[in-house]
């Protein structure tokens, strides 16, 4: 793996400023959750209120992400990023000033509804800048690694500055990053014709008003299954260390997962792949599911060092799988639907992660831990291998029937 490959990427005119500016804004999404937890806990003294506020914020943020992305595709990032980021930042500041639980919930819901989709905007802009250079997959791999690091570093930063100051910092980061990214985006980027594989519905913009993008069902489904698996993994690791009476080891297991994801993402982006994107997405997703099953075996048979090694191995395929899902969605979407395509992948991943975490709790209370890991992996493996199964069935059904001889009469 050579860093020169990434230097070549960032030397493309406009690539580095767009990446750096978007990172500033996206750091806000790494800081805001813990800042909300600390602020609401301080204001209300209730962990139940913390749960409600976080749930409402996360729900409106995720559920309305495709709608916000559709507005950006329709009206342009230069107009819509300020229109979203300024109210969002203002609402975060307002959350530092109120104490009542109802007011906190209302403000959190409104803030989540306005959250600017900086990641999808960055990926759409990179697609415009880098497509002709063949570096798009490298860019998306670097983006996946950077996002992983932002979500690790953000809470550490809030731990230093505190809850209220963390919300102020989150507001400043997102407004500064969004306004900077808007300035780096053309007023109306030239819309290229549809890429190969775009359907007639995509070419005519069918479904644009509803935020739908045709042709991206597979990357969206795999992103959802990946989120489901990782959401389940996060809770199962909590159960694992708790059962051993070593709760302090959780941070090391999470660090192993993040480190593996960073190494895997950087290595994946440094390779010039020849296999089709869809085939590689199938391979990495199925491989990740298999490694997750092996992690369950490590939990059953080995110590925490073995578990950490297994978790790091799972991490090696996290960023490559997510980056490849974004690339496939970008390839299959029409040029005027790039932001929406990335947003749907992102929304599916977040929704799957929330569901996986929620489902892992009841499973852990009823099933042996290794079987819980297998259950977390099963949807990802099934979704990954579904095309191969359908292809095998199609071949089987198209084969000529063999006429059976009639039974002899006595």
C-alpha positions in Angstrom: 0.0 0.0 0.0 1.5 3.3 -1.0 0.5 6.8 0.2 1.4 8.1 -3.2 -1.9 6.7 -4.5 -3.7 9.0 -2.1 -1.5 11.9 -2.9 -2.5 11.5 -6.5 -6.1 11.6 -5.5 -5.8 14.8 -3.4 -3.8 16.5 -6.2 -6.8 16.4 -8.5 -7.9 20.1 -8.7 -10.6 20.8 -6.1 -10.5 17.4 -4.4 -8.4 18.3 -1.3 -10.3 21.5 -0.4 -13.7 19.8 -0.7 -12.5 16.8 1.4 -11.0 18.9 4.1 -13.9 21.3 4.3 -16.5 18.5 4.5 -14.4 16.8 7.3 -14.7 19.9 9.4 -18.5 19.8 9.1 -18.9 16.1 9.5 -16.9 16.1 12.7 -20.0 17.7 14.2 -21.8 14.4 13.7 -19.1 12.7 15.8 -19.5 15.2 18.6 -23.2 15.9 18.7 -24.6 12.6 20.2 -22.4 12.6 23.3 -22.9 16.4 23.7 -26.7 15.8 23.6 -26.4 13.0 26.2 -24.4 15.2 28.6 -26.6 18.3 28.1 -29.9 16.6 28.5 -28.7 14.6 31.5 -27.5 17.9 33.1 -30.7 19.8 32.3 -33.3 17.1 33.3 -31.4 14.7 35.6 -33.2 11.9 33.7 -31.7 9.1 31.6 -35.2 8.4 30.3 -35.3 12.0 28.9 -31.8 11.4 27.4 -33.1 8.3 25.6 -36.2 10.1 24.2 -34.2 13.1 23.0 -31.6 11.0 21.3 -34.2 8.7 19.7 -36.2 11.6 18.3 -33.1 13.4 17.0 -31.8 10.2 15.4 -35.1 9.3 13.9 -35.8 12.6 12.2 -32.2 12.9 11.1 -32.2 9.4 9.4 -35.8 9.3 8.2 -35.7 12.7 6.4 -32.1 12.3 5.0 -33.3 11.2 1.5 -35.7 14.2 1.4 -32.9 16.6 2.3 -30.7 15.0 -0.3 -33.5 15.3 -2.9 -33.7 19.0 -2.2 -29.9 19.3 -2.8 -30.1 17.4 -6.0 -33.0 19.6 -7.2 -31.8 23.0 -6.0 -28.1 22.6 -5.7 -25.7 22.4 -2.7 -24.8 26.0 -2.9 -28.4 27.1 -2.1 -29.5 24.2 0.2 -26.5 23.7 2.5 -26.8 27.2 4.0 -30.6 26.8 4.2 -30.2 23.6 6.2 -27.0 24.2 8.2 -27.9 27.6 9.7 -31.2 26.5 11.2 -29.5 23.2 12.3 -26.7 25.1 14.1 -29.2 27.6 15.6 -31.3 24.7 17.0 -28.2 23.1 18.6 -27.5 26.4 20.3 -31.1 26.6 21.5 -30.7 23.2 23.1 -28.1 24.6 25.4 -30.6 27.2 26.7 -33.7 25.2 27.6 -34.5 22.8 30.5 -37.9 21.3 30.0 -38.0 17.8 28.5 -40.8 18.7 26.1 -38.9 21.7 24.7 -35.7 19.6 24.4 -37.6 16.9 22.5 -39.1 19.5 20.1 -35.8 21.2 19.4 -34.0 17.9 18.9 -36.7 16.8 16.4 -36.4 20.0 14.5 -32.6 19.9 14.5 -32.6 16.3 13.2 -34.9 17.4 10.4 -32.5 20.1 9.3 -29.2 18.1 9.5 -27.3 18.8 6.3 -26.2 15.6 4.5 -22.5 16.6 4.2 -21.3 13.0 3.5 -23.6 12.5 0.4 -22.8 16.0 -0.8 -19.1 15.3 -0.6 -19.4 11.9 -2.4 -21.5 13.5 -5.2 -19.0 16.3 -5.6 -16.1 13.8 -5.7 -18.0 11.8 -8.3 -18.1 15.0 -10.5 -14.4 15.8 -9.9 -12.8 12.3 -10.0 -14.9 10.2 -12.3 -12.7 10.8 -15.4 -9.6 10.0 -13.4 -10.6 6.5 -12.3 -10.0 7.4 -8.6 -13.5 7.5 -7.3 -13.3 4.2 -5.4 -10.1 5.3 -3.8 -11.8 8.5 -2.7 -14.7 6.6 -1.3 -12.4 4.3 0.7 -10.5 7.3 2.1 -13.9 8.8 3.0 -15.1 5.7 4.8 -11.8 5.6 6.9 -12.1 9.3 7.7 -15.7 8.9 8.8 -14.7 6.0 11.1 -12.0 8.2 12.7 -14.4 11.1 13.1 -16.9 9.0 15.0 -14.1 7.7 17.3 -12.5 11.1 17.9 -15.7 13.2 18.2 -16.7 11.8 21.6 -13.2 12.2 22.9 -13.3 15.9 22.0 -16.7 16.3 23.8 -15.3 14.5 26.8 -12.7 17.3 27.0 -15.0 20.3 26.5 -18.2 19.1 28.1 -21.8 18.8 27.0 -23.0 22.4 26.6 -19.7 23.5 25.0 -19.9 20.3 22.9 -23.2 21.4 21.4 -21.8 24.9 20.7 -18.7 23.2 19.1 -21.0 20.9 17.0 -23.0 23.9 15.8 -19.8 25.9 14.8 -18.3 22.9 13.0 -21.4 22.0 11.0 -22.1 25.6 9.9 -18.5 26.3 9.1 -18.1 23.1 7.1 -21.4 23.4 5.3 -20.9 27.0 4.3 -17.4 26.2 3.1 -18.6 23.2 1.1 -21.3 25.3 -0.4 -18.8 27.9 -1.6 -16.7 25.1 -3.2 -19.7 23.8 -5.1 -20.6 25.4 -8.5 -23.9 27.3 -8.5 -25.4 24.8 -10.8 -23.0 21.9 -11.5 -23.3 20.7 -15.1 -25.5 17.6 -15.1 -23.9 14.9 -17.1 -26.0 12.4 -19.1 -27.0 9.1 -17.5 -24.2 6.6 -16.8 -24.2 3.1 -18.2 -26.8 1.1 -16.5 -29.2 4.0 -15.8 -32.8 3.0 -16.4 -35.3 4.9 -18.4 -36.9 5.9 -15.1 -33.6 7.4 -14.0 -33.1 9.2 -17.2 -36.5 10.9 -17.0 -36.1 11.6 -13.3 -39.1 9.3 -12.4 -39.5 9.3 -8.6 -37.4 12.3 -8.0 -40.0 14.1 -6.1 -40.3 11.3 -3.6 -36.5 11.0 -3.2 -36.5 7.6 -4.9 -33.5 6.4 -7.0 -34.0 3.4 -9.2 -31.4 0.8 -9.6 -29.7 1.1 -6.2 -31.7 -1.6 -4.3 -28.7 -3.9 -4.0 -26.2 -1.5 -2.4 -28.9 -0.1 -0.2 -29.9 -3.6 1.0 -26.3 -4.6 1.6 -25.7 -1.3 3.6 -28.8 -2.1 5.7 -27.5 -5.7 6.3 -24.0 -4.4 7.1 -25.5 -1.9 9.6 -27.6 -4.7 11.1 -24.5 -6.9 11.6 -22.3 -4.1 13.1 -25.1 -2.8 15.3 -25.5 -6.4 16.7 -21.8 -6.7 17.1 -21.5 -3.5 19.2 -24.0 -4.8 21.7 -22.7 -8.4 21.7 -19.2 -7.1 22.6 -20.8 -5.3 25.6 -22.3 -8.6 26.6 -19.0 -10.5 26.0 -16.9 -8.3 28.3 -19.7 -8.1 30.9 -20.0 -11.9 31.1 -16.2 -12.0 31.8 -16.3 -9.2 34.3 -13.9 -7.1 32.2 -16.0 -4.2 31.2 -12.9 -2.0 30.8 -11.8 -4.2 27.8 -14.7 -2.9 25.7 -12.8 0.2 24.7 -9.9 -2.1 23.4 -12.3 -4.2 21.4 -13.9 -1.1 19.8 -10.5 0.3 19.1 -9.5 -3.0 17.4 -12.6 -2.8 15.2 -11.9 0.8 14.2 -8.2 0.1 13.6 -9.1 -2.9 11.4 -11.6 -0.8 9.5 -9.0 2.0 8.9 -6.3 -0.4 7.7 -8.8 -2.3 5.5 -10.2 0.9 3.9 -6.8 2.3 3.1 -5.6 -0.9 1.6 -8.7 -1.3 -0.4 -8.4 2.2 -1.8 -4.8 1.7 -2.8 -5.5 -1.2 -5.1 -6.6 -0.8 -8.7 -9.4 -3.4 -8.9 -10.3 -5.2 -12.1 -13.3 -7.2 -10.8 -16.7 -5.5 -11.2 -17.8 -3.5 -8.3 -21.0 -5.6 -7.7 -18.9 -8.8 -7.5 -16.5 -7.3 -5.0 -19.4 -6.0 -2.9 -20.8 -9.5 -2.7 -17.3 -10.9 -1.8 -16.5 -8.4 1.0 -20.0 -8.5 2.5 -20.1 -12.4 2.6 -16.5 -12.4 3.9 -17.4 -10.0 6.7 -20.4 -12.2 7.7 -18.1 -15.2 7.8 -15.6 -13.5 10.0 -18.4 -12.4 12.3 -19.4 -16.0 12.8 -15.7 -16.9 13.5 -15.7 -14.0 16.1 -18.5 -15.9 17.9 -16.2 -18.9 18.0 -13.4 -16.8 19.5 -15.8 -15.6 22.2 -16.6 -19.2 23.0 -13.2 -20.8 22.8 -10.6 -18.0 23.3 -9.7 -15.2 25.6 -10.2 -11.5 25.0 -7.0 -11.3 23.0 -8.4 -13.8 20.5 -11.7 -11.9 20.5 -9.8 -8.6 19.7 -7.9 -10.3 16.9 -11.2 -11.6 15.4 -12.9 -8.2 15.8 -10.0 -6.5 14.0 -10.3 -9.0 11.2 -14.0 -8.1 10.9 -13.0 -4.5 10.8 -10.7 -5.1 7.8 -13.8 -5.5 5.6 -16.0 -2.8 7.1 -14.7 0.2 5.2 -14.2 -1.7 2.0 -17.8 -3.0 2.1 -19.3 0.4 2.8 -17.1 2.2 0.3 -18.0 -0.3 -2.4 -21.7 0.0 -1.6 -21.4 3.8 -2.2 -19.5 3.3 -5.4 -22.1 0.9 -6.8 -24.9 3.2 -5.8 -23.1 6.1 -7.5 -22.5 4.1 -10.7 -26.2 3.0 -10.9 -27.7 6.4 -10.2 -28.3 9.1 -12.8 -26.0 12.1 -12.5 -28.7 14.3 -11.1 -29.5 11.8 -8.4 -26.0 11.2 -6.9 -26.7 12.9 -3.6 -29.9 10.9 -3.1 -28.2 7.7 -4.0 -25.5 8.2 -1.3 -28.0 9.3 1.2 -30.1 6.2 0.8 -27.0 4.0 1.4 -26.2 6.1 4.5 -29.8 5.9 5.8 -30.0 2.2 5.2 -26.8 1.6 7.1 -27.9 3.8 10.1 -31.3 2.1 10.2 -29.8 -1.3 10.1 -27.4 -0.4 12.9 -30.2 0.8 15.1 -32.2 -2.3 14.5 -29.3 -4.6 15.0 -28.5 -3.1 18.3 -32.1 -3.4 19.4 -32.4 -7.0 18.3 -29.2 -8.2 19.8 -30.3 -7.5 23.3 -33.2 -10.0 23.3 -31.1 -12.6 21.4 -28.3 -12.4 24.0 -30.8 -13.1 26.8 -32.1 -16.3 25.1 -29.3 -17.8 23.0 -25.6 -18.8 23.5 -23.3 -15.9 22.5 -21.7 -17.7 19.6 -25.1 -18.3 18.1 -26.0 -14.6 18.6 -22.9 -13.7 16.5 -24.1 -16.1 13.8 -27.6 -14.5 13.9 -26.1 -11.1 13.5 -24.1 -12.3 10.5 -26.9 -14.3 8.8 -28.8 -11.4 7.1 -25.6 -10.0 5.7 -24.5 -13.3 4.2 -28.0 -14.0 2.8 -28.3 -10.6 1.2 -24.8 -10.8 -0.2 -25.3 -14.3 -1.8 -28.9 -13.7 -3.0 -27.9 -12.9 -6.6 -25.8 -16.1 -6.8 -28.7 -18.1 -5.5 -31.1 -16.5 -8.0 -28.6 -17.1 -10.8 -28.3 -20.8 -9.8 -32.1 -21.2 -9.6 -32.5 -19.6 -13.1 -29.9 -22.0 -14.6 -31.6 -24.9 -12.9 -35.1 -23.9 -14.2 -33.8 -23.3 -17.7 -32.2 -26.7 -18.0 -34.1 -29.1 -20.3 -36.3 -31.6 -18.3 -35.1 -35.2 -18.5 -37.9 -37.4 -19.5 -38.3 -40.3 -17.0 -39.0 -43.7 -18.5 -42.5 -45.1 -17.9 -42.7 -47.9 -15.4 -42.8 -51.3 -16.9 -46.1 -53.0 -16.8 -46.2 -56.5 -15.6 
